[in-house]
Amino acid sequence: VAAYMPAIEIVDDRYADWRTTDTPTLIADDFFAAGCVLGDPVRAVGAPGETVGVTTINGAEAGRGLGSDVMGDPLNALAWLANSLAARGQGLRKGEIVLTGSLVETKWLDRGDRVTVSISGLGTVELSVT
């Protein structure tokens, strides 16, 4: 891992009813992923599983979570991905960015909303919906 970054995943619900869509389709489509906003890179984080993430929308706290909520530690998610790729003769490449999982549940935004994600030890990233 060269660096860590706070991130906001931009989601898009492309399904009539995602709850009735089969799991392989959701995985193949990368579920709701439509893009991301990345904060400044940080070289070291201490223990990623001990980080605390807070999401605010329009200045009000909308969610809070721990790094340990992501498979016990976000690095476990990264290791799972690397091992899954290696089992198929593939691998992660230098410079690739991996979003390891969200510390809070998905929040749907509206035009005019401003969201901030702050993660202890990593910093803050912001997004305005226009």
DSSP file (Angstrom, degrees, kcal/mol; ACC not computed):
  #  RESIDUE AA STRUCTURE BP1 BP2  ACC     N-H-->O    O-->H-N    N-H-->O    O-->H-N    TCO  KAPPA ALPHA  PHI   PSI    X-CA   Y-CA   Z-CA
    1    1 A V              0   0    0      0, 0.0     3,-0.1     0, 0.0     0, 0.0   0.000 360.0 360.0 360.0 117.3    0.0    0.0    0.0
    2    2 A A        -     0   0    0      1,-0.3     2,-0.3    42,-0.0    92,-0.0   0.833 360.0 -13.8 -80.8 -34.0    1.6    3.2   -1.2
    3    3 A A        -     0   0    0     38,-0.0     2,-0.3     2,-0.0    -1,-0.3  -0.988  55.7-131.4-163.2 159.4   -0.9    5.6    0.4
    4    4 A Y  B     -A   42   0A   0     38,-3.0    38,-2.8    -2,-0.3    40,-0.1  -0.860  23.8-173.1-112.7 152.6   -4.3    5.8    2.0
    5    5 A M        -     0   0    0     -2,-0.3     2,-0.2    36,-0.2   118,-0.1  -0.997  27.7-119.4-145.0 140.3   -7.0    8.3    1.1
    6    6 A P        -     0   0    0      0, 0.0    33,-3.1     0, 0.0     2,-0.3  -0.553  44.7-173.2 -69.5 149.1  -10.4    9.3    2.4
    7    7 A A  E     -B   38   0B   0     31,-0.2     2,-0.5    -2,-0.2    31,-0.2  -0.987  29.9-148.5-146.9 153.5  -13.0    8.8   -0.3
    8    8 A I  E     -B   37   0B   0     29,-2.4    29,-2.4    -2,-0.3     2,-0.5  -0.992  21.8-144.8-119.2 120.7  -16.6    9.3   -1.2
    9    9 A E  E     -B   36   0B   0     -2,-0.5     2,-0.6    27,-0.2    27,-0.3  -0.749  11.8-140.8 -84.5 128.0  -18.1    6.6   -3.5
   10   10 A I  E     -B   35   0B   0     25,-2.8    24,-2.8    -2,-0.5    25,-1.1  -0.796  24.3-161.9 -88.9 123.3  -20.6    8.1   -5.9
   11   11 A V  E     -B   33   0B   0     -2,-0.6     2,-0.4    22,-0.2    22,-0.2  -0.759  15.6-171.0-111.5 154.2  -23.5    5.7   -6.3
   12   12 A D        -     0   0    0     20,-2.2     2,-1.0    -2,-0.3    -2,-0.0  -0.958  19.5-140.8-144.1 120.4  -26.2    5.3   -8.9
   13   13 A D        +     0   0    0     -2,-0.4    19,-0.1     1,-0.2    -2,-0.0  -0.725  27.6 169.1 -85.7 102.7  -29.2    3.0   -8.5
   14   14 A R        +     0   0    0     -2,-1.0     2,-0.3    17,-0.2    -1,-0.2   0.279  47.0  91.8 -96.5   9.3  -29.6    1.6  -12.0
   15   15 A Y  S    S-     0   0    0      1,-0.1     3,-0.4     6,-0.0     4,-0.1  -0.804  72.0-137.7-112.5 146.2  -32.1   -1.1  -11.0
   16   16 A A  S    S-     0   0    0     -2,-0.3     2,-0.2     1,-0.3    -1,-0.1   0.917 106.2  -5.2 -61.3 -42.6  -35.9   -1.1  -10.9
   17   17 A D    >   -     0   0    0      1,-0.1     3,-1.9    -3,-0.1     4,-0.4  -0.702  67.5-169.0-152.8  95.8  -35.6   -2.9   -7.6
   18   18 A W  G >  S+     0   0    0     -3,-0.4     3,-1.1     1,-0.3     8,-0.1   0.759  84.1  68.8 -61.6 -24.9  -32.0   -3.8   -6.6
   19   19 A R  G 3  S+     0   0    0      1,-0.3    -1,-0.3    -4,-0.1     0, 0.0   0.751 103.2  44.6 -66.5 -21.8  -33.3   -6.1   -3.8
   20   20 A T  G <  S+     0   0    0     -3,-1.9     2,-0.3     2,-0.1    -1,-0.3   0.419  90.4 104.5-101.0   0.9  -34.7   -8.5   -6.4
   21   21 A T  S <  S-     0   0    0     -3,-1.1     5,-0.0    -4,-0.4    -6,-0.0  -0.653  80.5-108.4 -82.3 136.6  -31.6   -8.4   -8.6
   22   22 A D    >>  -     0   0    0     -2,-0.3     4,-1.9     1,-0.1     3,-0.5  -0.299  23.3-117.6 -68.3 150.1  -29.4  -11.6   -8.3
   23   23 A T  H 3> S+     0   0    0      1,-0.2     4,-2.7     2,-0.2     5,-0.2   0.871 110.3  56.5 -57.3 -45.7  -26.1  -11.3   -6.5
   24   24 A P  H 3> S+     0   0    0      0, 0.0     4,-2.6     0, 0.0    -1,-0.2   0.883 108.5  49.1 -57.6 -36.2  -23.9  -12.2   -9.5
   25   25 A T  H <> S+     0   0    0     -3,-0.5     4,-2.0     2,-0.2     6,-0.2   0.927 111.2  49.0 -67.0 -43.9  -25.4   -9.4  -11.6
   26   26 A L  H  <>S+     0   0    0     -4,-1.9     5,-3.9     2,-0.2     4,-0.2   0.912 114.1  45.8 -61.9 -42.2  -24.9   -6.9   -8.7
   27   27 A I  H ><5S+     0   0    0     -4,-2.7     3,-1.5     3,-0.2    -2,-0.2   0.933 111.9  50.5 -66.7 -46.1  -21.2   -8.0   -8.4
   28   28 A A  H 3<5S+     0   0    0     -4,-2.6    -1,-0.2     1,-0.3    -2,-0.2   0.833 113.6  46.1 -61.3 -32.6  -20.6   -7.9  -12.1
   29   29 A D  T 3<5S-     0   0    0     -4,-2.0    -1,-0.3    -5,-0.2    -2,-0.2   0.430 115.6-116.0 -87.7  -0.4  -22.0   -4.4  -12.3
   30   30 A D  T X 5 -     0   0    0     -3,-1.5     3,-2.4    -4,-0.2     2,-0.2   0.842  47.2-105.2  60.9  35.5  -20.0   -3.3   -9.2
   31   31 A F  T 3 <S-     0   0    0     -5,-3.9   -17,-0.2     1,-0.3    -4,-0.0  -0.289  87.8 -13.9  54.2-110.0  -23.4   -2.8   -7.5
   32   32 A F  T 3  S+     0   0    0     -2,-0.2   -20,-2.2   -19,-0.1    -1,-0.3   0.442  93.4 137.1-101.4  -0.7  -24.0    0.9   -7.3
   33   33 A A  E <   +B   11   0B   0     -3,-2.4   -22,-0.2   -22,-0.2     3,-0.1  -0.225   8.8 152.0 -60.1 125.6  -20.5    2.2   -8.1
   34   34 A A  E     -     0   0B   0    -24,-2.8     2,-0.3     1,-0.5   -23,-0.2   0.457  66.7 -52.9-125.6 -12.3  -20.5    5.2  -10.5
   35   35 A G  E     -B   10   0B   0    -25,-1.1   -25,-2.8     2,-0.0    -1,-0.5  -0.957  51.7-119.7 161.4-173.8  -17.3    6.9   -9.5
   36   36 A C  E     -B    9   0B   0     -2,-0.3     2,-0.5   -27,-0.3   -27,-0.2  -0.992   5.7-137.3-155.3 158.9  -15.5    8.3   -6.5
   37   37 A V  E     -B    8   0B   0    -29,-2.4   -29,-2.4    -2,-0.3     2,-0.4  -0.990  28.1-155.9-117.2 126.7  -14.0   11.5   -5.1
   38   38 A L  E     -B    7   0B   0     -2,-0.5   -31,-0.2   -31,-0.2    88,-0.1  -0.838   2.4-146.6-109.5 141.2  -10.6   11.0   -3.4
   39   39 A G        -     0   0    0    -33,-3.1    86,-0.1    -2,-0.4    84,-0.1  -0.189  48.3 -58.4 -86.0-173.3   -8.9   13.1   -0.8
   40   40 A D        -     0   0    0     84,-0.4    -1,-0.2     1,-0.1     2,-0.1  -0.416  62.3-105.5 -69.1 142.3   -5.2   13.7   -0.4
   41   41 A P        -     0   0    0      0, 0.0     2,-0.4     0, 0.0   -36,-0.2  -0.415  29.7-160.6 -71.0 144.8   -3.0   10.7    0.0
   42   42 A V  B     -A    4   0A   0    -38,-2.8   -38,-3.0     1,-0.1     3,-0.1  -0.991  11.9-145.5-124.2 132.4   -1.5    9.9    3.4
   43   43 A R  S    S+     0   0    0     -2,-0.4     2,-0.3   -40,-0.2    -1,-0.1   0.919  78.5  16.8 -67.6 -46.2    1.5    7.6    3.6
   44   44 A A        -     0   0    0     77,-0.1    -1,-0.1     1,-0.1     3,-0.1  -0.939  49.0-178.5-133.5 152.5    0.7    5.8    6.9
   45   45 A V        -     0   0    0     -2,-0.3     2,-0.7     1,-0.3    -1,-0.1   0.416  32.5-134.3-128.1  -1.1   -2.3    5.3    9.0
   46   46 A G  S    S-     0   0    0      1,-0.0    -1,-0.3     3,-0.0     3,-0.1  -0.728  83.9  -0.1  78.1-116.9   -1.4    3.3   12.1
   47   47 A A    >   -     0   0    0     -2,-0.7     3,-2.3     1,-0.1     4,-0.3  -0.893  64.4-163.1-109.6 102.4   -4.1    0.7   12.4
   48   48 A P  G >  S+     0   0    0      0, 0.0     3,-1.4     0, 0.0    19,-0.2   0.818  89.2  62.7 -54.9 -31.9   -6.7    1.1    9.6
   49   49 A G  G 3  S+     0   0    0      1,-0.3    19,-1.5    18,-0.2    20,-0.1   0.686 100.6  53.9 -67.1 -16.3   -9.2   -1.0   11.5
   50   50 A E  G <  S+     0   0    0     -3,-2.3    -1,-0.3    17,-0.2    70,-0.1   0.412  82.3 116.1 -98.0   0.9   -9.2    1.6   14.3
   51   51 A T    <   -     0   0    0     -3,-1.4    16,-2.4    -4,-0.3     2,-0.5  -0.323  55.7-143.7 -68.0 153.7  -10.1    4.5   12.1
   52   52 A V  E     -C   66   0C   0     14,-0.2    68,-2.6    15,-0.1     2,-0.4  -0.983  11.8-160.9-120.2 129.2  -13.4    6.4   12.7
   53   53 A G  E     -CD  65 119C   0     12,-3.0    12,-2.2    -2,-0.5     2,-0.4  -0.913   5.4-171.2-112.8 137.8  -15.3    7.7    9.7
   54   54 A V  E     -CD  64 118C   0     64,-2.7    64,-2.5    -2,-0.4     2,-0.5  -0.994   5.2-161.2-129.3 128.5  -18.0   10.4   10.0
   55   55 A T  E     -CD  63 117C   0      8,-2.7     7,-3.4    -2,-0.4     8,-1.3  -0.924   8.5-172.8-107.3 130.4  -20.3   11.5    7.1
   56   56 A T  E     -CD  61 116C   0     60,-2.7    60,-2.4    -2,-0.5     2,-0.5  -0.963   8.1-162.2-120.2 143.0  -22.1   14.8    7.3
   57   57 A I  E >  S-CD  60 115C   0      3,-2.6     3,-1.8    -2,-0.4    58,-0.2  -0.987  80.3 -15.2-124.0 120.1  -24.7   16.0    4.8
   58   58 A N  T 3  S-     0   0    0     56,-3.3    -1,-0.1    -2,-0.5    57,-0.1   0.860 130.5 -52.8  53.9  39.0  -25.4   19.7    4.8
   59   59 A G  T 3  S+     0   0    0     55,-0.4     2,-0.4     1,-0.2    -1,-0.3   0.337 116.1 108.6  85.3  -6.7  -23.6   20.1    8.1
   60   60 A A  E <  S-C   57   0C   0     -3,-1.8    -3,-2.6     1,-0.0    -1,-0.2  -0.872  77.7-108.6-106.8 135.3  -25.6   17.4   10.0
   61   61 A E  E     +C   56   0C   0     -2,-0.4    -5,-0.3    -5,-0.2     3,-0.1  -0.409  38.6 173.3 -61.5 128.3  -24.0   14.0   10.9
   62   62 A A  E     -     0   0C   0     -7,-3.4     2,-0.3     1,-0.4    -6,-0.2   0.487  60.6  -5.2-115.3  -9.5  -25.5   11.4    8.7
   63   63 A G  E     -C   55   0C   0     -8,-1.3    -8,-2.7    41,-0.1    -1,-0.4  -0.920  50.0-164.3-179.7 154.1  -23.4    8.3    9.7
   64   64 A R  E     +C   54   0C   0     -2,-0.3     2,-0.3   -10,-0.2   -10,-0.2  -0.989  20.1 158.0-148.1 140.1  -20.5    7.1   11.7
   65   65 A G  E     -C   53   0C   0    -12,-2.2   -12,-3.0    -2,-0.3     2,-0.3  -0.968  31.3-113.7-157.5 172.4  -18.5    3.9   11.5
   66   66 A L  E >   -C   52   0C   0     -2,-0.3     3,-1.8   -14,-0.2     4,-0.2  -0.805  24.8-122.9-112.2 150.9  -15.3    2.1   12.3
   67   67 A G  G >  S+     0   0    0    -16,-2.4     3,-1.8    -2,-0.3   -17,-0.2   0.835 112.7  65.7 -57.2 -32.3  -12.6    0.7   10.0
   68   68 A S  G 3> S+     0   0    0    -19,-1.5     4,-1.3   -17,-0.3    -1,-0.3   0.643  83.6  74.5 -67.7 -13.0  -13.2   -2.6   11.7
   69   69 A D  G <4 S+     0   0    0     -3,-1.8     2,-1.0     1,-0.2    -1,-0.3   0.665  82.0  77.2 -70.2 -15.1  -16.7   -2.6   10.3
   70   70 A V  T X4 S-     0   0    0     -3,-1.8     3,-1.6    -4,-0.2     7,-0.4  -0.766 133.9 -50.3-100.1  89.1  -15.1   -3.5    6.9
   71   71 A M  T 34 S-     0   0    0     -2,-1.0    -1,-0.2     1,-0.3    -2,-0.2   0.784 105.2 -60.4  54.2  31.8  -14.2   -7.2    7.3
   72   72 A G  T 3< S+     0   0    0     -4,-1.3    -1,-0.3    -5,-0.1    -3,-0.1   0.046 131.0  15.0  87.0 -27.2  -12.5   -6.6   10.6
   73   73 A D  S X> S-     0   0    0     -3,-1.6     3,-2.0    -5,-0.1     4,-1.0  -0.828  77.0-121.2-173.0 134.5  -10.0   -4.2    9.0
   74   74 A P  H 3> S+     0   0    0      0, 0.0     4,-1.7     0, 0.0     3,-0.2   0.812 113.2  63.3 -55.1 -28.7  -10.0   -2.6    5.5
   75   75 A L  H 3> S+     0   0    0      1,-0.2     4,-2.5     2,-0.2     5,-0.1   0.779  94.7  60.5 -68.3 -23.9   -6.7   -4.3    4.8
   76   76 A N  H <> S+     0   0    0     -3,-2.0     4,-2.4    -6,-0.3    -1,-0.2   0.885 103.9  50.0 -66.0 -37.7   -8.6   -7.6    5.1
   77   77 A A  H  X S+     0   0    0     -4,-1.0     4,-2.2    -7,-0.4    -2,-0.2   0.906 111.4  48.6 -65.4 -40.9  -10.8   -6.5    2.2
   78   78 A L  H  X S+     0   0    0     -4,-1.7     4,-2.7     2,-0.2    -2,-0.2   0.915 111.8  48.8 -64.8 -42.9   -7.7   -5.6    0.2
   79   79 A A  H  X S+     0   0    0     -4,-2.5     4,-2.8     2,-0.2     5,-0.2   0.900 109.3  53.0 -63.7 -40.6   -6.0   -9.0    1.0
   80   80 A W  H  X S+     0   0    0     -4,-2.4     4,-2.5     2,-0.2    -2,-0.2   0.930 111.3  46.6 -59.4 -45.6   -9.2  -10.8    0.0
   81   81 A L  H  X S+     0   0    0     -4,-2.2     4,-2.5     2,-0.2     5,-0.2   0.940 113.3  48.0 -62.1 -48.1   -9.2   -9.0   -3.4
   82   82 A A  H  X S+     0   0    0     -4,-2.7     4,-2.5     1,-0.2    -2,-0.2   0.913 114.3  46.3 -60.1 -43.9   -5.5   -9.7   -4.0
   83   83 A N  H  X S+     0   0    0     -4,-2.8     4,-2.0     2,-0.2    -1,-0.2   0.887 111.2  51.9 -67.4 -39.2   -5.9  -13.3   -3.1
   84   84 A S  H  X S+     0   0    0     -4,-2.5     4,-0.5    -5,-0.2    -2,-0.2   0.908 112.8  45.4 -63.7 -41.9   -9.0  -13.7   -5.3
   85   85 A L  H ><>S+     0   0    0     -4,-2.5     5,-2.8     1,-0.2     3,-1.4   0.923 111.0  53.0 -65.9 -43.9   -7.2  -12.2   -8.2
   86   86 A A  H ><5S+     0   0    0     -4,-2.5     3,-1.9     1,-0.3    -2,-0.2   0.854 100.8  61.0 -60.9 -35.6   -4.1  -14.3   -7.6
   87   87 A A  H 3<5S+     0   0    0     -4,-2.0    -1,-0.3     1,-0.3    -2,-0.2   0.723 108.3  45.1 -64.2 -20.0   -6.2  -17.5   -7.6
   88   88 A R  T <<5S-     0   0    0     -3,-1.4    -1,-0.3    -4,-0.5    -2,-0.2   0.189 124.7-102.2-106.6  14.0   -7.2  -16.6  -11.2
   89   89 A G  T < 5S+     0   0    0     -3,-1.9    -3,-0.2     1,-0.3     2,-0.2   0.707  89.7 107.4  75.5  19.4   -3.6  -15.7  -12.3
   90   90 A Q      < -     0   0    0     -5,-2.8     2,-0.3    -6,-0.1    -1,-0.3  -0.616  44.4-175.4-117.9 179.2   -4.2  -12.0  -12.0
   91   91 A G        -     0   0    0     -2,-0.2     2,-0.2    -3,-0.1    -9,-0.1  -0.989  32.9 -82.3-164.9 170.8   -3.1   -9.3   -9.6
   92   92 A L        -     0   0    0     -2,-0.3     2,-0.3   -10,-0.1     3,-0.0  -0.584  45.0-139.1 -79.0 146.6   -3.2   -5.8   -8.5
   93   93 A R    >   -     0   0    0     -2,-0.2     3,-2.2     1,-0.1    -1,-0.0  -0.821  26.8 -90.2-111.0 150.1   -1.0   -3.4  -10.4
   94   94 A K  T 3  S+     0   0    0     -2,-0.3     3,-0.1     1,-0.3    -1,-0.1  -0.277 113.6  24.3 -53.0 133.4    1.1   -0.5   -9.0
   95   95 A G  T 3  S+     0   0    0      1,-0.3    -1,-0.3    -3,-0.0     2,-0.1   0.261  87.2 135.0  92.6 -12.1   -0.9    2.7   -9.1
   96   96 A E    <   -     0   0    0     -3,-2.2     2,-0.5     1,-0.0    -1,-0.3  -0.418  49.1-137.2 -69.8 146.7   -4.3    1.1   -8.9
   97   97 A I        -     0   0    0     -3,-0.1     2,-0.5    -2,-0.1    -1,-0.0  -0.911  18.0-167.9-106.4 130.4   -6.8    2.6   -6.5
   98   98 A V        -     0   0    0     -2,-0.5     2,-0.7     2,-0.0   -20,-0.1  -0.976  14.1-151.2-121.2 122.3   -8.9    0.2   -4.4
   99   99 A L        -     0   0    0     -2,-0.5     3,-0.1     1,-0.1    -2,-0.0  -0.846  12.8-165.4 -88.1 118.4  -11.9    1.3   -2.4
  100  100 A T        -     0   0    0     -2,-0.7     2,-0.2     1,-0.3    -1,-0.1   0.598  50.2 -64.4 -87.6 -11.4  -12.0   -1.2    0.4
  101  101 A G        -     0   0    0    -24,-0.0    -1,-0.3   -31,-0.0     2,-0.3  -0.607  53.5 -78.0 141.0 159.0  -15.5   -0.6    1.7
  102  102 A S        -     0   0    0     -2,-0.2     4,-0.1     1,-0.1   -94,-0.0  -0.625  16.3-154.5 -91.3 143.6  -17.7    2.0    3.3
  103  103 A L  S    S+     0   0    0     -2,-0.3     2,-0.3   -38,-0.1   -37,-0.2   0.589  85.6  37.3 -87.1 -12.8  -17.7    2.9    7.0
  104  104 A V  S    S-     0   0    0    -39,-0.1     3,-0.1   -41,-0.1   -39,-0.1  -0.919  96.2 -91.8-133.4 161.4  -21.3    4.1    6.8
  105  105 A E        -     0   0    0     -2,-0.3    -2,-0.1     1,-0.1     2,-0.0  -0.274  59.1 -78.9 -68.2 159.3  -24.4    2.9    5.0
  106  106 A T        -     0   0    0     -4,-0.1     2,-0.4     1,-0.0    -1,-0.1  -0.331  45.3-159.6 -60.6 135.1  -25.2    4.3    1.6
  107  107 A K        -     0   0    0     -3,-0.1     2,-0.5    -2,-0.0   -96,-0.2  -0.980  10.9-138.0-119.0 130.3  -26.8    7.7    1.7
  108  108 A W        -     0   0    0     -2,-0.4     2,-0.2   -96,-0.0   -96,-0.0  -0.767  23.7-153.2 -90.3 129.0  -28.8    9.0   -1.3
  109  109 A L        -     0   0    0     -2,-0.5     2,-0.3     4,-0.1     3,-0.0  -0.627   3.9-146.4-103.9 159.3  -28.1   12.7   -2.1
  110  110 A D    >   -     0   0    0     -2,-0.2     3,-2.4     1,-0.1    19,-0.2  -0.823  40.6 -76.5-118.3 159.5  -30.2   15.3   -3.7
  111  111 A R  T 3  S+     0   0    0     -2,-0.3    19,-0.2     1,-0.3     3,-0.1  -0.293 121.1  27.6 -52.3 134.2  -29.2   18.3   -5.9
  112  112 A G  T 3  S+     0   0    0     17,-2.7    -1,-0.3     1,-0.3    18,-0.1   0.236  89.7 132.8  93.9 -13.5  -27.8   21.0   -3.7
  113  113 A D    <   -     0   0    0     -3,-2.4    16,-3.0    15,-0.1     2,-0.5  -0.399  42.0-155.8 -71.6 148.0  -26.5   18.6   -1.0
  114  114 A R  E     - E   0 128C   0     14,-0.2   -56,-3.3    -3,-0.1   -55,-0.4  -0.993  11.8-168.0-124.2 122.4  -22.9   18.9    0.3
  115  115 A V  E     -DE  57 127C   0     12,-3.0    12,-2.4    -2,-0.5     2,-0.4  -0.896   5.6-169.7-114.8 141.4  -21.4   15.8    1.8
  116  116 A T  E     -DE  56 126C   0    -60,-2.4   -60,-2.7    -2,-0.4     2,-0.5  -0.995   4.0-165.3-128.1 133.5  -18.2   15.6    3.9
  117  117 A V  E     -DE  55 125C   0      8,-2.7     8,-2.2    -2,-0.4     2,-0.5  -0.984   8.2-174.9-118.6 122.5  -16.4   12.4    4.8
  118  118 A S  E     -DE  54 124C   0    -64,-2.5   -64,-2.7    -2,-0.5     2,-0.5  -0.971   1.8-172.3-117.8 128.9  -13.8   12.7    7.6
  119  119 A I  E >>  -DE  53 123C   0      4,-2.9     3,-2.5    -2,-0.5     4,-2.3  -0.982  31.4-112.1-125.0 123.8  -11.7    9.7    8.5
  120  120 A S  T 34 S+     0   0    0    -68,-2.6   -70,-0.0    -2,-0.5   -68,-0.0  -0.234 102.6  11.1 -55.2 133.1   -9.4    9.8   11.5
  121  121 A G  T 34 S+     0   0    0      1,-0.1    -1,-0.3   -70,-0.1   -77,-0.1   0.249 126.6  62.3  83.0 -13.4   -5.8    9.7   10.5
  122  122 A L  T <4 S-     0   0    0     -3,-2.5     2,-0.3     1,-0.3    -2,-0.2   0.755  93.1-132.8-111.6 -37.2   -6.7   10.2    6.8
  123  123 A G  E  <  -E  119   0C   0     -4,-2.3    -4,-2.9  -118,-0.1     2,-0.3  -0.839  30.8 -52.8 116.4-156.7   -8.3   13.6    6.5
  124  124 A T  E     -E  118   0C   0     -2,-0.3   -84,-0.4    -6,-0.2     2,-0.3  -0.928  32.8-170.1-131.3 147.0  -11.5   14.9    4.9
  125  125 A V  E     -E  117   0C   0     -8,-2.2    -8,-2.7    -2,-0.3     2,-0.3  -0.989  12.9-160.2-135.1 145.3  -13.0   14.8    1.4
  126  126 A E  E     -E  116   0C   0     -2,-0.3     2,-0.3   -10,-0.2   -10,-0.2  -0.898   9.0-172.1-129.7 155.2  -16.0   16.8    0.2
  127  127 A L  E     -E  115   0C   0    -12,-2.4   -12,-3.0    -2,-0.3     2,-0.5  -0.989   7.8-159.7-146.0 134.5  -18.6   16.7   -2.6
  128  128 A S  E     -E  114   0C   0     -2,-0.3     2,-0.6   -14,-0.2   -14,-0.2  -0.969  18.2-138.7-113.3 131.8  -21.3   19.1   -3.7
  129  129 A V              0   0    0    -16,-3.0   -17,-2.7    -2,-0.5   -19,-0.1  -0.795 360.0 360.0 -91.6 120.7  -24.1   17.8   -5.8
  130  130 A T              0   0    0     -2,-0.6    -1,-0.1   -19,-0.2   -19,-0.1   0.376 360.0 360.0-117.0 360.0  -25.0   20.2   -8.6
